[in-house]
């Protein structure tokens, strides 16, 4: 009744294949952008910005990157935390070596450095796959963390081994350092997320995305019909690492301000991003964002509900968080492997034919 495509006529293939073929979907997208760019900045508090919105925007970029590799290309990776560390340390070296360089250029170049590193660690995917590839990327995680811990050049031989972001401004606003302002940081992270999500959407709908999905579905058949597995897998690793590296640079420079690699980019970060795309939905840009929102917001909501409102001990709330995440992963892997994104797609399909749906 309220979700219909009656009266909407497509006169070209391009119009029929657009991202939002139904007008209500397009309206919902622009309404979401309006809320994100106008309503939330006017209403959010400092607590919710630091606890939910900024982590969601940053890890949303990382989730999209991992989904490109795992969801669209079918290459399992457990090294996202290590690649985030590459982005963070590349950004730190660029900021300290080039004090006058624009912070956005530093972040994008950090993504480029991470893409090159991801390309190197993606080479084993040409010979191995599945569980063995997951172990290889897990080894990359531990190797990168060890490297940044042991080689003093990466942290400028600091006695503590910690890296701290120098102060940088953008359009007159301080967005890094001790005097960083939250609202400009929010807009920078939001702008990058929207821009990178649109790029990822177009990549996955184009020729490159079809090659990735052919490799994911059956690599031997894909090679027979002319898909080059070397280029397909390496481009997936490079682009995925680019996204994850940008996420790591933002996490270090704009959100945390100072990090120690063993704590900020541990194996838990790799599993966190993996859980985001499993719960949100493999092979879906929208699912990446939904999974990131769930994994970031759930601990904060549990803490406010159980600890603050009901007076439960904090450790019980933390254990309950692990139980909920584990249960949801098991449920989704068994009942709906495509996650929350598929559930949303099913709901929309039901609404399109309601009240005649079963």
C-alpha positions in Angstrom: 0.0 0.0 0.0 2.8 2.4 0.9 5.7 0.7 -0.9 4.7 0.5 -4.6 6.3 0.9 -8.0 2.9 1.6 -9.7 3.2 4.5 -12.1 7.0 4.2 -12.4 8.0 3.5 -16.0 11.5 2.7 -17.1 12.3 3.6 -20.7 16.0 2.5 -20.8 18.1 -0.4 -19.5 20.2 2.2 -17.6 17.1 3.5 -15.7 15.9 0.0 -15.0 19.3 -1.0 -13.5 20.0 2.0 -11.4 20.9 1.5 -7.7 17.4 2.8 -6.5 14.9 1.7 -9.2 11.9 2.5 -7.0 11.3 6.2 -6.1 10.6 5.4 -2.4 14.1 3.8 -2.1 15.7 6.9 -3.6 13.7 9.1 -1.2 14.8 6.9 1.7 18.4 7.3 0.7 18.3 11.1 0.4 16.4 11.2 3.7 19.1 9.2 5.4 21.7 11.6 4.0 19.7 14.6 5.3 19.5 13.0 8.8 23.2 12.2 8.8 24.4 15.6 7.5 21.9 17.9 9.3 19.8 16.3 12.0 22.5 14.2 13.8 25.1 17.0 14.0 22.5 19.3 15.5 21.3 16.9 18.1 24.1 14.5 19.0 26.0 14.9 22.3 29.7 14.5 22.8 29.2 11.2 24.5 27.2 9.7 21.6 29.6 11.1 19.1 32.6 9.5 20.7 30.9 6.3 21.7 28.8 5.5 18.6 28.8 7.8 15.6 32.5 8.3 15.0 33.4 4.6 15.5 30.5 3.6 13.3 31.7 5.8 10.5 35.3 4.7 10.7 34.6 0.9 11.1 31.9 1.2 8.4 34.7 2.0 5.9 36.7 -1.0 7.1 33.6 -3.3 6.9 33.0 -2.2 3.3 36.6 -3.0 2.5 36.5 -6.4 4.0 33.2 -7.1 2.3 34.7 -6.4 -1.1 37.3 -9.0 -0.4 35.3 -11.7 1.4 31.7 -11.0 0.4 32.2 -10.2 -3.2 35.4 -12.0 -4.1 35.2 -14.9 -1.7 38.7 -14.5 -0.2 38.7 -15.0 3.5 40.9 -12.5 5.5 41.7 -12.3 9.2 44.3 -9.6 8.9 42.1 -6.5 8.9 43.5 -5.3 12.2 47.1 -5.5 10.8 46.1 -3.6 7.6 44.4 -0.9 9.8 47.8 -0.6 11.6 49.5 -0.1 8.2 47.2 2.8 7.4 47.7 4.3 10.9 51.5 4.2 10.8 51.6 5.3 7.2 49.5 8.3 8.1 51.7 9.0 11.1 54.9 8.9 9.0 53.3 11.2 6.4 52.1 13.7 9.0 55.5 13.9 10.7 57.6 13.9 7.5 55.4 16.4 5.6 54.0 18.9 8.2 52.3 21.0 5.6 50.5 18.2 3.8 46.7 18.3 3.9 45.3 15.7 6.3 42.9 14.3 3.7 45.9 13.7 1.4 47.7 12.0 4.2 44.7 9.7 4.8 44.3 8.8 1.1 48.0 8.2 0.7 47.9 6.0 3.7 45.2 4.0 2.0 47.5 3.7 -1.1 50.3 2.4 1.0 48.0 -0.2 2.6 46.8 -1.2 -0.8 50.4 -2.0 -1.8 50.9 -4.0 1.4 47.6 -5.8 0.8 48.7 -6.6 -2.7 51.8 -8.3 -1.4 50.0 -10.3 1.2 47.3 -11.2 -1.4 49.8 -13.1 -3.5 49.2 -16.4 -1.5 45.6 -16.3 -2.6 46.8 -17.3 -6.1 47.8 -20.7 -4.7 45.7 -21.3 -1.7 42.1 -20.6 -0.6 39.6 -21.1 2.2 41.0 -22.1 5.6 44.6 -22.0 4.4 44.2 -18.4 3.1 42.6 -17.4 6.4 45.7 -18.7 8.2 48.0 -16.8 5.8 46.1 -13.5 6.4 46.2 -14.3 10.2 49.9 -14.6 9.9 50.0 -11.2 8.2 48.1 -9.8 11.2 50.7 -11.0 13.7 53.6 -10.1 11.5 52.5 -6.5 10.9 51.8 -5.9 14.6 55.2 -7.4 15.5 56.9 -5.2 12.8 55.4 -2.0 14.1 56.3 -3.0 17.7 59.9 -3.9 17.0 61.1 -1.4 14.3 61.7 1.9 15.9 61.6 3.9 12.6 57.8 3.4 12.4 57.2 5.2 15.7 60.1 7.6 15.3 62.0 5.9 18.1 59.6 7.0 20.8 60.6 5.7 24.2 57.0 4.5 24.9 56.5 3.0 21.4 53.3 5.0 21.0 52.5 7.3 18.1 50.7 10.6 18.6 48.9 12.5 15.8 50.3 16.1 15.3 47.8 18.9 15.2 46.2 19.5 11.8 43.5 21.8 10.6 41.0 21.5 7.8 39.1 24.6 6.5 40.2 26.4 9.7 39.0 23.7 12.1 41.3 21.6 14.2 40.6 17.9 13.5 43.7 16.2 14.9 45.7 16.6 18.1 44.7 17.5 21.6 42.5 20.4 20.6 40.5 18.5 17.9 36.9 19.4 17.5 34.3 16.6 17.3 31.8 18.1 14.8 34.4 18.7 12.0 35.8 15.2 12.6 32.2 13.8 12.2 31.7 15.6 8.9 35.1 14.4 7.5 34.5 10.8 8.5 30.9 10.9 7.2 32.0 12.5 3.9 34.6 9.9 3.4 32.2 7.1 4.2 29.6 8.3 1.8 32.1 8.8 -1.0 33.8 5.5 -0.5 30.5 3.6 -0.2 29.3 5.1 -3.6 32.7 4.1 -5.2 32.3 0.6 -3.8 28.8 0.3 -5.0 29.8 1.3 -8.5 32.8 -1.1 -8.5 30.7 -4.1 -7.4 28.0 -3.4 -10.0 30.6 -3.0 -12.8 32.8 -5.3 -14.8 35.3 -5.6 -11.9 32.6 -6.6 -9.5 31.2 -9.3 -11.8 34.7 -10.7 -12.1 35.0 -10.8 -8.3 31.7 -12.6 -8.0 32.6 -15.1 -10.7 35.8 -16.0 -8.8 33.8 -16.2 -5.6 31.1 -18.5 -7.0 33.5 -20.9 -8.9 37.0 -19.8 -9.7 37.7 -22.6 -12.2 34.6 -21.8 -14.3 35.4 -18.1 -14.1 38.8 -18.8 -15.5 37.4 -20.9 -18.3 35.1 -18.0 -19.4 38.0 -15.6 -19.5 38.3 -14.1 -16.0 41.9 -13.6 -15.0 42.1 -14.9 -11.5 45.4 -13.2 -10.9 44.0 -9.7 -11.6 40.7 -10.4 -10.0 42.1 -11.6 -6.7 44.9 -9.0 -6.5 42.6 -6.1 -7.3 40.2 -7.3 -4.6 43.0 -7.4 -2.0 44.3 -4.0 -3.1 41.0 -2.2 -3.0 39.9 -3.9 0.2 43.2 -3.0 1.9 42.8 0.6 0.6 39.5 0.9 2.4 40.8 -0.7 5.6 44.0 1.4 5.5 41.9 4.6 5.3 39.8 3.3 8.3 43.0 2.8 10.3 44.3 6.2 9.4 41.1 7.8 10.5 41.0 5.8 13.7 44.5 6.9 14.6 44.6 10.5 13.5 41.0 11.7 13.9 39.5 9.5 16.6 42.0 8.1 19.1 44.8 10.7 18.5 47.4 8.3 20.0 47.7 4.6 19.6 49.9 1.6 20.6 49.8 -1.0 17.9 49.4 -4.0 20.2 46.3 -2.6 21.8 44.6 -0.5 19.1 45.1 -3.0 16.2 45.0 -6.4 17.9 43.4 -9.6 16.5 40.2 -8.5 18.2 39.8 -5.7 15.6 40.1 -8.2 12.8 37.3 -10.4 14.3 35.2 -7.3 15.0 35.2 -6.3 11.4 34.6 -9.9 10.3 31.6 -10.1 12.6 30.2 -6.9 11.1 30.0 -8.3 7.6 28.7 -11.7 8.8 25.9 -10.2 10.8 25.2 -7.3 8.3 25.4 -9.5 5.2 28.2 -10.8 2.9 28.2 -9.3 -0.5 26.3 -6.2 0.4 27.4 -2.6 0.9 24.3 -1.8 2.9 24.9 -4.9 5.0 28.4 -3.7 5.8 27.0 -0.5 7.3 24.1 -2.2 9.1 26.6 -4.7 10.7 29.0 -1.9 11.7 26.1 0.0 13.3 25.0 -3.1 15.2 28.4 -4.1 16.5 29.3 -0.5 17.5 25.9 0.4 19.1 25.1 -2.8 20.8 27.7 -2.6 23.6 26.9 1.0 24.3 23.1 0.3 24.5 23.8 -2.7 26.8 26.0 -0.6 29.0 23.4 2.1 29.3 20.5 -0.2 29.8 22.0 -2.8 32.1 24.7 -1.0 34.0 23.4 2.6 34.2 19.7 2.0 34.3 19.4 -1.4 36.0 22.6 -1.3 38.1 24.1 -4.6 36.8 27.8 -5.2 37.2 29.9 -4.1 34.2 31.5 -7.5 33.8 28.1 -9.2 33.4 27.1 -6.7 30.7 30.5 -7.4 28.9 29.9 -11.1 29.0 26.4 -10.7 27.8 27.7 -8.8 24.8 29.9 -11.7 23.8 27.0 -14.1 24.2 24.7 -12.0 22.1 27.3 -11.6 19.3 28.1 -15.3 19.3 24.5 -16.3 19.3 23.6 -14.0 16.4 26.6 -15.2 14.3 25.4 -18.8 14.8 21.8 -18.0 14.0 22.7 -16.0 10.9 25.2 -18.6 9.6 22.5 -21.3 9.9 19.2 -19.5 9.1 20.2 -16.5 7.0 23.8 -16.5 5.8 23.3 -13.2 4.0 22.6 -11.4 7.2 20.5 -8.4 8.1 20.7 -7.1 4.5 18.9 -10.1 3.2 16.2 -9.8 5.8 15.7 -6.2 4.8 15.5 -7.2 1.1 12.9 -9.9 2.0 10.8 -7.4 3.9 10.8 -5.0 1.0 9.8 -7.8 -1.4 6.9 -8.6 0.9 5.8 -5.0 1.1 5.8 -4.6 -2.7 3.0 -7.2 -3.1 1.2 -6.7 0.3 -1.6 -7.5 1.2 -1.2 -10.5 -1.2 2.1 -11.7 0.3 2.1 -14.9 2.3 
